[in-house]
Amino acid sequence: TEFHDDLSILNAIGELAVELDDYELAIKILSNLIDQSYIQENEWFLDCAYILRSYSYAKIGMVAEARSDMNQEIIQQDEHDDFVDVFWLMNHGNINTRTIEEILQTDSNLNQSTR
């Protein structure tokens, strides 16, 4: 059976890739999950997919991409209620827009201090 369009499996694999710090793979899988979610008109995993992809981008220094994902409408809608918070991964603390912003700020400060 093909799994490339099964949202639950794509979500699980994307989370596992983040758990294993394989951010390039996570970005690939989560991008597929996001694409398939729109194709299938199913937003169930979208907010977490965007947050985890943004986190993955931030971890490898892709600032513009990380910020783009954080600015997606589905994330901004959720920010007004309870912010999107991925808290169930064992090897990472809570992952949300605040922690991603901290990573981006830390990287920015490191880059400025090495100039």
SULCOR-V445926 format. One record per pair of residues at least 6 apart in sequence whose ideal C-beta (glycine too) atoms are under 8 Angstrom apart, sorted by the first residue. I is the first residue (numbers start at 1). GAP is how many residues later the second one is. Records with the same first field share a line. If there is no record, write none. Layout:
I->GAP, GAP
This chain:
3->6, 7
4->6, 28, 32
5->31, 34, 35
7->26, 29, 30, 33, 35, 37, 38
8->37
10->19, 20, 22, 23, 26, 35
11->22, 34, 37, 38
13->16
14->12, 15, 16, 19, 35, 38, 39
15->37, 71, 74
17->6, 8, 9, 12, 39
18->8, 34, 37, 38, 71, 74, 77
19->70, 71, 72, 73
20->71
21->38, 70
23->33, 34, 36, 37
24->32, 36
26->26, 27, 30
27->26, 29, 30
30->19, 22, 23, 26
31->22
33->12, 16
34->12, 15, 16, 19
37->6, 7, 8, 9, 12
43->31
46->28
47->27, 28, 31, 37
48->36, 38
50->19, 20, 22, 24, 25, 34
51->18, 19, 24, 33, 35, 44, 45, 46, 49
52->34, 43
53->16
54->11, 12, 13, 14, 15, 16, 43, 46
55->11, 31, 37, 40, 44, 45, 48
57->6, 8, 9, 12
58->8, 42, 45, 46, 49
59->44
61->46
63->41, 44, 45
66->34, 37, 38
67->37
69->6
70->27, 30, 31
75->9, 22
78->6
79->18
83->13, 14, 15
84->12, 13
85->9, 10, 11
86->6, 8, 9, 10
87->7, 8
89->6
93->6
